[in-house]
Amino acid sequence: MSFKQEYEKKKMSFKDAVKLVQNGDNVYMAGSSNLSVPLADELYNRKDELKDISVLSSLVSNEIKLLGTDCDFKYTSTFLGGVERAAQKNGRLIDNMCYQLRNNSKMIQNSFNPSVLFFMAAPMDDEGYFNLSLASGDIDSLIDKARLAVVHVNDKLPYICTNENRVHISQVHAICEQSMTVLTLPSGVPSELDKKVASYIVERIPNGACLQIGIGGIANAVGFSLVNHKHLGIYTEMYTESMFYLTKKGAVDNSCKKMHTGVSVAGFLLGSQEMYDFADHNPAILTRPLIYTNDPYLVAQHDNFVSVNACLQVDMTGQVCSEAIGKAQFSGTGGQVDFVRGAQMSKGGMSFIAMHSTAEKKDGSRISKIVMSHPEGSIITTGRTDVQYIVTEYGIADLQNKSRMQRAKAMIAIAHPDFRDELTYQAKKDGYL
C-alpha cells in the first residue's frame, strides 16, 4: 500500500475520529499553535457519554469548550495560557504539572501515560512524514506508546526543518483535514520602563553571544535592542519575534556556535505570521525536542551563552517566583531553571532574571516586587543558589555566590526608592543587615 493509499484509508471526520476515544482514556492534546480546536470540541461533545477522561495540554490560547464549567473531564495544564487562566476564574477546576521543561516527554510518559494523542501537523511529505511544525509537544516521542493517535492536517502550518519532531503515517490511526489560521502572538511594543531594564542587560551582552530570551515586554526590549550586535546565535526553548527580527537585520548569523553552526535551534516557535512565513522550509531554523533544547549540559556547550527570563517577584535572598502569584498558579515552571543553570555553566555565560521593581494593584496603589519574604505558600521557580543576576530599572544585583547579607544589600539597591527604607528596616529586624 502506498503512503497516499494509507492516507485515504485513515482519513475521516473529526467526529468519527473522536468516536475512537474510550472510557478511561488519558488524552494528551498538543498545545500552543499546534492545538486542534476541532478535535478538542468534538471531545467536549462526548462529555455526557464518556467517563473517567483525563486531558493534558498547555499554553491554550484558543477558546475550547472543554474548559467550560459544564465539562467534568479532569483537565491538567503543563503551562497555563490566557484561556486556561480565564477558565479558572470562571470556576473551571484545572490542575497543573510541576516539573522542569527538559523533562517534558518523560513527565508525560511516566506521570500522565497518554492513551490518546491529538495534534496538528503540516501536510504529509513524499516519504510519509507529517511535520510537527511550530510546537511539536514531543508527540514524536509519545506516539508509539499511544493506543490512538489522531492528526489534524492543517495546510496553513509552516514546514519547520528538523530531523525529529515529525511522525510517520504508519504511526497514526486517524487523519482529519481542516485548513485553519495559525495561532499568532503579537510581540507588543516595549515600554520605556521595559527598555530601561533591558539596557542594563544589553550593555553586558558581547558580540558572538548565544541567546535564549523569554517572552514579555522586557525580553522583547532586550531582543530588539541587540540589532547592532554582530554574530549572535540562537539556542532556545522558544523562538521569538525579536530573534526573527535580529536574523533579518543580520545581527544573528549563528557563526560563533560550536553546535549547529549557522543554524538557529529552538524547541518551538510562537510569533507573527510573517515570522512563520520566514521559518517555512528555512534550513537556517531547526527545531529539536525539548529534552535537547533545554538540556543544561547542551546549553553549556555554547560559549558566551546569555539567558534572559522574566519573573513576578523576588525575595531578599534571591528566591524567584516566576509562575505564580502567592499560591495561585499563573503560568508554569517552563524552562527557566534549565537555562539559568546551563548559561552559568557556559564559558563566559550569564543568566539574567528581569522585572519591574513595582507592580500596580487594581486600586492604583503600588507594591514592591522585591520583598523581604514571599507570602506563605508562595511557589518558588528558581532557588536562590541558582540565581546569578536580578535586574530592575534601577540596576543589576549580582547574587552569585553571595552571602545572605550581601544579597540583602544588593536587592535593596535595585528596589524602587519608595520601598528601600522599609526593606532596610525589615532586613535589619530579621538579622539580614
C-alpha positions as CSV (number, residue, x, y, z in Angstrom):
1,M,0.0,0.0,0.0
2,S,1.4,3.4,-0.9
3,F,1.5,6.3,1.5
4,K,-1.3,8.1,-0.4
5,Q,-3.5,5.0,-0.2
6,E,-2.8,4.6,3.5
7,Y,-3.6,8.3,4.0
8,E,-7.0,7.9,2.2
9,K,-7.8,4.8,4.3
10,K,-7.1,6.6,7.6
11,K,-8.8,9.9,6.6
12,M,-12.1,10.6,8.5
13,S,-14.1,13.4,10.0
14,F,-13.2,14.9,13.4
15,K,-16.4,13.4,14.8
16,D,-15.6,9.9,13.7
17,A,-12.0,10.2,14.9
18,V,-13.1,11.2,18.4
19,K,-15.6,8.3,18.4
20,L,-12.5,6.1,18.9
21,V,-11.9,7.6,22.3
22,Q,-12.9,5.2,25.1
23,N,-13.9,5.5,28.7
24,G,-10.8,5.9,31.0
25,D,-8.6,7.4,28.2
26,N,-5.9,9.9,29.0
27,V,-6.0,12.4,26.2
28,Y,-2.8,14.5,25.5
29,M,-3.5,17.5,23.3
30,A,-0.5,19.3,21.8
31,G,-0.9,22.9,22.9
32,S,0.1,26.4,21.8
33,S,0.0,26.8,18.0
34,N,-0.5,23.0,17.4
35,L,-3.7,22.7,19.4
36,S,-6.5,21.2,17.3
37,V,-9.7,23.1,18.3
38,P,-12.0,20.8,16.3
39,L,-10.7,17.7,18.0
40,A,-10.9,19.3,21.4
41,D,-14.5,20.5,20.7
42,E,-15.6,17.0,19.4
43,L,-14.2,15.5,22.6
44,Y,-16.4,18.0,24.6
45,N,-19.4,16.9,22.5
46,R,-19.0,13.4,24.1
47,K,-18.8,14.7,27.6
48,D,-22.2,13.1,28.6
49,E,-21.3,9.7,27.3
50,L,-17.6,9.3,28.2
51,K,-16.5,8.6,31.7
52,D,-13.1,9.0,33.6
53,I,-11.5,11.1,30.9
54,S,-8.3,13.0,31.7
55,V,-7.0,15.7,29.4
56,L,-3.5,17.2,29.4
57,S,-2.5,20.3,27.4
58,S,-0.6,23.5,27.7
59,L,-0.5,27.2,26.8
60,V,-4.0,27.2,25.4
61,S,-4.8,30.5,23.7
62,N,-7.8,29.3,21.6
63,E,-11.3,29.1,23.0
64,I,-12.2,25.5,23.5
65,K,-15.4,24.1,25.0
66,L,-13.5,21.6,27.2
67,L,-12.7,24.5,29.5
68,G,-16.3,25.2,30.3
69,T,-17.7,24.5,33.7
70,D,-20.2,22.1,32.3
71,C,-17.5,19.6,31.4
72,D,-16.3,17.4,34.2
73,F,-13.3,15.8,32.3
74,K,-10.2,16.2,34.5
75,Y,-8.1,18.9,32.9
76,T,-4.4,19.5,33.7
77,S,-2.1,22.1,32.2
78,T,1.7,22.0,31.9
79,F,1.8,25.8,31.4
80,L,-1.3,27.9,31.8
81,G,-2.3,30.1,28.8
82,G,-4.6,33.0,28.9
83,V,-7.7,31.0,28.0
84,E,-6.9,28.5,30.8
85,R,-6.5,31.3,33.3
86,A,-9.8,32.8,32.3
87,A,-11.4,29.4,32.7
88,Q,-10.1,29.1,36.2
89,K,-11.5,32.4,37.1
90,N,-14.9,31.2,35.8
91,G,-14.8,28.3,38.1
92,R,-13.2,25.5,36.0
93,L,-11.1,23.2,38.0
94,I,-7.6,23.0,36.4
95,D,-4.7,21.1,37.8
96,N,-1.1,21.9,36.8
97,M,2.0,19.8,36.4
98,C,5.2,20.8,38.3
99,Y,8.4,19.9,36.5
100,Q,11.4,21.3,34.6
101,L,10.6,21.5,30.9
102,R,13.6,19.5,29.8
103,N,11.7,16.5,31.3
104,N,8.6,17.2,29.2
105,S,8.4,13.9,27.4
106,K,9.4,11.9,30.5
107,M,6.8,13.6,32.6
108,I,4.1,13.0,30.0
109,Q,5.0,9.3,29.6
110,N,5.5,8.5,33.3
111,S,3.1,10.7,35.1
112,F,0.2,11.1,32.6
113,N,0.7,8.0,30.4
114,P,-1.4,9.1,27.5
115,S,-3.5,6.6,25.6
116,V,-4.8,9.1,23.1
117,L,-2.9,11.9,21.2
118,F,-4.5,14.8,19.5
119,F,-2.2,17.1,17.5
120,M,-2.0,19.3,14.4
121,A,0.7,18.9,11.7
122,A,1.7,20.2,8.3
123,P,0.7,18.1,5.3
124,M,2.4,14.7,4.7
125,D,5.6,14.7,2.6
126,D,6.6,12.2,-0.1
127,E,8.2,10.0,2.5
128,G,5.1,9.7,4.5
129,Y,6.0,12.0,7.4
130,F,3.9,14.7,9.0
131,N,6.0,17.7,10.1
132,L,5.0,18.8,13.6
133,S,5.7,22.4,12.7
134,L,5.7,25.1,15.3
135,A,5.1,23.3,18.5
136,S,5.7,19.5,18.5
137,G,4.7,18.9,22.1
138,D,7.1,15.9,22.0
139,I,4.4,14.0,20.2
140,D,7.1,12.0,18.2
141,S,8.5,10.5,21.5
142,L,5.0,9.6,22.7
143,I,3.2,8.2,19.7
144,D,4.5,4.6,19.7
145,K,3.0,4.0,23.1
146,A,-0.4,5.6,22.5
147,R,-3.4,3.4,21.6
148,L,-4.9,6.2,19.4
149,A,-3.1,9.0,17.6
150,V,-5.2,11.5,15.7
151,V,-3.5,14.1,13.4
152,H,-5.3,17.2,12.3
153,V,-3.7,18.2,9.0
154,N,-3.6,21.9,8.6
155,D,-2.1,23.2,5.3
156,K,-1.6,26.6,6.8
157,L,1.1,25.3,9.2
158,P,4.6,26.1,8.1
159,Y,7.1,23.3,7.5
160,I,9.9,23.7,10.0
161,C,13.2,22.0,9.2
162,T,14.0,19.2,11.6
163,N,15.4,15.6,11.8
164,E,13.0,14.9,14.6
165,N,9.6,16.5,15.6
166,R,7.8,14.5,12.9
167,V,5.6,11.4,12.8
168,H,5.1,8.8,10.1
169,I,1.8,7.9,8.6
170,S,2.3,4.3,9.9
171,Q,2.2,5.7,13.5
172,V,-1.2,7.5,13.2
173,H,-4.6,5.9,13.4
174,A,-6.9,8.7,12.1
175,I,-6.3,11.6,9.9
176,C,-8.6,14.7,9.8
177,E,-8.2,17.7,7.5
178,Q,-9.2,21.3,8.0
179,S,-7.4,24.5,6.9
180,M,-7.2,26.9,9.9
181,T,-5.5,30.2,10.7
182,V,-2.4,29.5,12.8
183,L,-2.3,30.9,16.3
184,T,0.0,34.0,16.5
185,L,1.4,36.0,19.3
186,P,1.8,39.8,18.9
187,S,5.2,40.9,20.2
188,G,3.9,44.2,21.5
189,V,5.8,47.4,21.8
190,P,8.2,47.5,24.8
191,S,7.5,50.4,27.2
192,E,10.2,52.9,28.2
193,L,10.4,51.1,31.6
194,D,11.0,47.8,29.7
195,K,13.8,49.5,27.7
196,K,15.4,50.9,30.9
197,V,15.5,47.4,32.5
198,A,16.8,45.9,29.2
199,S,19.5,48.5,28.9
200,Y,21.4,47.0,31.8
201,I,21.4,43.6,30.2
202,V,22.1,44.7,26.6
203,E,25.3,46.5,27.6
204,R,26.7,43.3,29.0
205,I,26.0,41.0,26.0
206,P,29.1,40.6,23.8
207,N,29.2,40.1,20.1
208,G,29.1,36.4,19.3
209,A,26.9,35.6,22.2
210,C,24.4,32.7,22.0
211,L,20.9,33.7,23.2
212,Q,17.9,32.3,25.0
213,I,15.3,35.0,25.5
214,G,11.8,34.6,27.0
215,I,8.6,36.5,26.3
216,G,7.2,39.7,27.6
217,G,8.0,43.4,27.4
218,I,11.5,43.3,28.9
219,A,12.5,40.3,26.9
220,N,11.3,42.0,23.7
221,A,13.2,45.1,24.7
222,V,16.4,43.1,25.1
223,G,16.0,41.3,21.8
224,F,15.1,44.3,19.6
225,S,17.9,46.3,21.3
226,L,20.6,43.9,20.1
227,V,20.2,44.9,16.4
228,N,23.7,46.5,16.3
229,H,25.4,43.4,17.7
230,K,27.4,41.0,15.5
231,H,27.4,37.3,15.0
232,L,24.8,36.4,17.6
233,G,23.5,32.9,17.9
234,I,20.2,31.3,18.9
235,Y,19.7,28.2,21.0
236,T,16.4,28.5,22.8
237,E,13.3,26.9,24.1
238,M,11.1,29.4,22.3
239,Y,11.9,31.2,19.0
240,T,10.5,34.7,19.3
241,E,9.7,37.7,17.2
242,S,12.8,39.5,18.3
243,M,15.0,36.6,17.1
244,F,13.3,36.7,13.8
245,Y,14.0,40.5,13.7
246,L,17.6,40.1,14.6
247,T,18.1,37.4,11.9
248,K,16.5,39.6,9.2
249,K,18.8,42.5,10.2
250,G,21.9,40.4,10.2
251,A,22.7,40.5,13.9
252,V,22.0,36.8,14.2
253,D,24.1,34.5,11.9
254,N,25.0,31.7,14.3
255,S,28.6,31.8,13.1
256,C,30.2,31.6,16.5
257,K,28.3,28.5,17.7
258,K,30.2,25.3,18.1
259,M,27.0,23.2,17.8
260,H,24.6,23.8,14.8
261,T,26.9,26.4,13.4
262,G,24.9,28.7,11.1
263,V,21.6,27.5,12.4
264,S,19.1,28.8,15.0
265,V,17.8,25.9,17.2
266,A,14.5,26.1,19.0
267,G,12.0,23.8,20.9
268,F,9.0,25.7,19.4
269,L,8.1,28.9,17.7
270,L,5.4,31.4,18.5
271,G,5.1,34.9,17.0
272,S,3.7,36.6,13.9
273,Q,2.5,35.1,10.6
274,E,5.5,36.9,9.0
275,M,7.8,35.0,11.2
276,Y,6.1,31.7,10.3
277,D,6.5,32.5,6.6
278,F,10.2,33.2,7.2
279,A,10.6,29.9,9.0
280,D,8.7,27.8,6.5
281,H,11.2,25.5,4.8
282,N,14.1,27.6,6.1
283,P,17.1,25.4,6.7
284,A,18.6,28.1,9.0
285,I,15.9,27.4,11.6
286,L,15.9,24.0,13.2
287,T,13.5,22.5,15.8
288,R,14.6,19.8,18.2
289,P,12.8,18.1,21.1
290,L,12.7,20.0,24.4
291,I,14.8,17.3,26.1
292,Y,17.5,18.5,23.7
293,T,17.0,22.3,23.6
294,N,16.5,22.6,27.4
295,D,19.4,20.3,28.4
296,P,21.6,22.5,30.6
297,Y,24.7,20.5,29.6
298,L,24.0,21.1,25.9
299,V,23.3,24.8,26.7
300,A,26.7,24.9,28.4
301,Q,28.4,23.8,25.2
302,H,27.8,27.2,23.8
303,D,30.4,29.8,24.8
304,N,29.1,33.2,26.0
305,F,25.6,31.9,26.4
306,V,23.1,34.5,27.7
307,S,19.8,33.6,29.2
308,V,17.1,36.3,29.8
309,N,13.9,35.5,31.6
310,A,11.2,37.3,33.5
311,C,9.7,36.9,36.9
312,L,6.9,38.1,39.1
313,Q,8.6,38.6,42.5
314,V,11.9,38.1,44.2
315,D,12.7,37.9,48.0
316,M,15.6,39.3,49.8
317,T,17.7,36.1,49.5
318,G,17.1,35.8,45.7
319,Q,14.3,33.3,45.6
320,V,12.4,33.8,42.4
321,C,8.6,33.5,41.9
322,S,8.1,33.3,38.1
323,E,4.9,31.2,37.7
324,A,2.5,32.0,40.5
325,I,1.1,34.9,42.5
326,G,1.2,33.6,46.0
327,K,-0.4,30.2,45.9
328,A,-2.3,30.9,42.7
329,Q,-0.8,29.4,39.6
330,F,-0.3,32.0,36.8
331,S,1.7,30.1,34.1
332,G,4.1,27.3,34.6
333,T,7.6,26.3,35.6
334,G,8.7,26.1,32.0
335,G,12.4,26.0,31.2
336,Q,13.7,28.9,33.3
337,V,15.8,26.8,35.6
338,D,17.2,24.7,32.7
339,F,18.6,27.9,31.1
340,V,19.6,29.6,34.3
341,R,21.8,26.6,35.1
342,G,23.1,26.0,31.6
343,A,24.0,29.6,31.0
344,Q,26.1,29.7,34.1
345,M,27.9,26.5,33.1
346,S,28.8,28.1,29.8
347,K,32.3,29.6,29.3
348,G,31.6,33.4,29.6
349,G,27.9,32.7,30.1
350,M,25.4,34.8,32.0
351,S,21.9,34.4,33.4
352,F,19.5,37.3,33.9
353,I,16.1,37.3,35.6
354,A,14.4,40.7,35.0
355,M,11.3,42.5,36.2
356,H,10.0,46.0,37.0
357,S,10.7,47.0,40.6
358,T,7.0,47.6,41.4
359,A,3.5,46.4,40.3
360,E,0.3,48.3,40.3
361,K,-2.7,46.9,42.1
362,K,-6.3,47.2,40.9
363,D,-6.9,50.2,43.2
364,G,-4.0,52.1,41.7
365,S,-1.6,51.7,44.6
366,R,1.9,50.2,44.0
367,I,3.6,47.3,45.7
368,S,7.3,46.3,45.6
369,K,8.2,43.2,43.6
370,I,11.2,42.9,45.8
371,V,10.0,41.6,49.2
372,M,11.6,40.7,52.5
373,S,10.0,37.3,52.2
374,H,7.4,35.7,49.9
375,P,3.9,35.2,51.3
376,E,3.3,31.8,53.0
377,G,2.8,29.1,50.4
378,S,4.3,31.0,47.5
379,I,5.7,28.9,44.6
380,I,9.4,29.3,44.1
381,T,10.5,28.7,40.5
382,T,14.2,29.4,40.8
383,G,16.1,28.8,44.0
384,R,18.4,31.4,45.5
385,T,21.6,29.3,44.9
386,D,20.8,29.1,41.1
387,V,20.3,32.9,40.6
388,Q,23.1,35.0,39.1
389,Y,21.7,38.4,38.1
390,I,18.4,40.0,39.1
391,V,17.6,43.2,37.1
392,T,15.2,46.0,37.6
393,E,15.1,49.6,36.2
394,Y,17.4,50.5,39.0
395,G,20.3,48.2,38.0
396,I,21.6,44.7,38.4
397,A,22.0,42.7,41.6
398,D,24.8,40.1,41.3
399,L,23.8,37.3,43.7
400,Q,26.1,34.6,42.5
401,N,27.9,33.0,45.5
402,K,26.9,35.9,47.8
403,S,26.1,35.7,51.5
404,R,22.7,36.5,53.0
405,M,23.8,40.0,54.0
406,Q,25.4,40.7,50.6
407,R,22.2,39.6,48.9
408,A,20.0,41.8,51.0
409,K,22.2,44.9,50.3
410,A,22.2,44.1,46.5
411,M,18.4,43.6,46.4
412,I,17.6,46.8,48.3
413,A,19.8,48.7,45.9
414,I,17.7,47.8,42.9
415,A,14.4,48.1,44.7
416,H,12.2,51.2,44.0
417,P,13.4,54.1,46.2
418,D,9.9,54.4,47.8
419,F,10.4,50.9,49.3
420,R,14.1,50.9,50.2
421,D,13.7,52.3,53.7
422,E,11.0,49.7,54.6
423,L,13.0,46.9,53.1
424,T,16.1,48.1,55.1
425,Y,14.1,48.2,58.3
426,Q,12.8,44.7,57.8
427,A,16.2,43.3,56.8
428,K,17.8,44.7,60.0
429,K,14.9,43.5,62.1
430,D,15.3,40.0,60.7
431,G,19.1,40.0,61.0
432,Y,19.9,40.3,57.3
433,L,21.8,43.6,57.8
